[in-house]
């Protein structure tokens, strides 16, 4: 085996204060940003009162950082005085202010927060609650049905006796209290707990705020979203999270007074932990009304920061370009982007003035986009940069709280995930002749382990190094490029390795492609010899095909796609060339976090 390749760390660029637990962070932000808005919450959406009247104006609640610190204490005190302090509290809800109260207030009182994916079907939610042993559930209106089903499940278990309750291998349901994030008939709300806590604290009850905190103890149990099999429960400490937040603060251009849209779901580690970073930096957070309202909400709040996943960021960019094309301005836009690039070489930066109209479509203030998960399409990066919007990419996983590698304001390269994050040691393990190896890391943000799975923990953390299962190569300047998942590599009969994500990135650049995966399928002429052909499975946009090409039937659509695939093939060695195609307008099967269930889709491709 070749010697591991050491990856260079980013140098710190910005000052920051390090915190070991959530309480010290809240005490800091209360002093540093006391009267600044931590959140702006829309409490009433516009609605028609009568045909003769105008839409009602929405009402907004401004939560200052001082109020944020107070309400965390009040909420935690309310739980404690109900006998629910130090318990496991699960939360399943859309992003909201109350979600983040649960996230931080529960661990500060010695309990454990259990974030649940808001898209989980009932059976998986039930399994997660049994697995974690949660005793309290916080939910919102959209998840009321799950709460009702859980109540019925517990009643059935109790009436059937202890033997029935212990029949499930994960154990009985242990939920003893339900709270809704908003006022909901039949349930007590989080606001009730906050009010009870307020009254107690004003009467001198400071027991909750003085509860000893072990910064290295289990504070969070988060379920990963696997593309195959059951999710694993990752145990994180407050110091895991805050060490990662500190490293991000030192390397990312997040400014006091920025406006952040909390679009990424909070149950996702990247979503909730970047929200903690917003606290640390004194940023104001707003919420999105829904996927279709992103652009409208950006304009409504004059958002300056957007943190998302590549699929969404690429979709926003494609929408901008498509709108320019509809208006007959695409060539002018592209010419302007080239000119702005030339001017920057002479240290003349007029991008935000030149592309003022485009930036206005995105709220007029957007300056910084952070993309997590897989690598972002280089065209999207270059396009936004040409318009004066900085784009930074990062990489991580739940087990690392989550960021492992990232770009920063000075170290950026299109298609790369940057370098090792400040404070994080990263190596490429057992690199092959192309320099591709598995990313492994060692850092204070690496998880404590998998809950109730010591054997899986031992496989994943070896001698203190987290084995990510992701493959990457490093260029001569130290930038990392993801080549794919270890388990996704297509091994051909001649011993060559094909990393599907490399080719999928090229296919994703085609304007009509919504989703795609590359799969190895048996060659039809192989006669069972095990030879594989590369098959592209593509979900296309039928509307684009009709409007742009007039293609209505499947044969015409496939002919257009094949023409583009042949161009991609020309840039590839023979063993990487695509020889099979499955084109469809139906989206692929995905996890609740939007990852394609590759093996399920691959199985169906084998059958075709």
Secondary structure as UniProt FT lines:
FT   STRAND          5..7
FT   HELIX           22..32
FT   TURN            34..35
FT   STRAND          37..42
FT   TURN            51..52
FT   STRAND          60..64
FT   HELIX           65..81
FT   TURN            82..83
FT   TURN            85..86
FT   STRAND          88..92
FT   HELIX           97..108
FT   TURN            109..110
FT   STRAND          112..115
FT   TURN            118..119
FT   HELIX           122..132
FT   STRAND          136..139
FT   HELIX           141..143
FT   HELIX           144..160
FT   HELIX           162..165
FT   TURN            169..170
FT   STRAND          177..180
FT   TURN            185..186
FT   STRAND          187..189
FT   HELIX           190..202
FT   TURN            203..204
FT   TURN            207..210
FT   TURN            215..216
FT   STRAND          220..223
FT   STRAND          233..236
FT   HELIX           238..251
FT   TURN            256..257
FT   STRAND          259..261
FT   TURN            266..267
FT   HELIX           269..281
FT   STRAND          284..286
FT   HELIX           291..293
FT   HELIX           294..301
FT   STRAND          305..309
FT   HELIX           310..326
FT   TURN            327..328
FT   HELIX           330..345
FT   TURN            346..347
FT   HELIX           351..354
FT   HELIX           356..361
FT   TURN            362..363
FT   STRAND          368..372
FT   HELIX           378..387
FT   STRAND          390..397
FT   HELIX           398..400
FT   STRAND          402..406
FT   TURN            414..415
FT   STRAND          418..420
FT   TURN            422..423
FT   STRAND          425..429
FT   TURN            433..434
FT   STRAND          437..442
FT   TURN            444..445
FT   STRAND          449..450
FT   TURN            451..452
FT   HELIX           454..460
FT   STRAND          461..462
FT   TURN            463..464
FT   STRAND          465..474
FT   TURN            476..477
FT   STRAND          480..485
FT   HELIX           486..488
FT   STRAND          490..491
FT   TURN            493..494
FT   STRAND          497..498
FT   HELIX           500..508
FT   TURN            511..512
FT   STRAND          513..522
FT   TURN            524..525
FT   TURN            527..528
FT   STRAND          532..540
FT   HELIX           542..544
FT   HELIX           545..549
FT   HELIX           554..570
FT   HELIX           574..576
FT   STRAND          578..584
FT   TURN            592..593
FT   HELIX           598..607
//
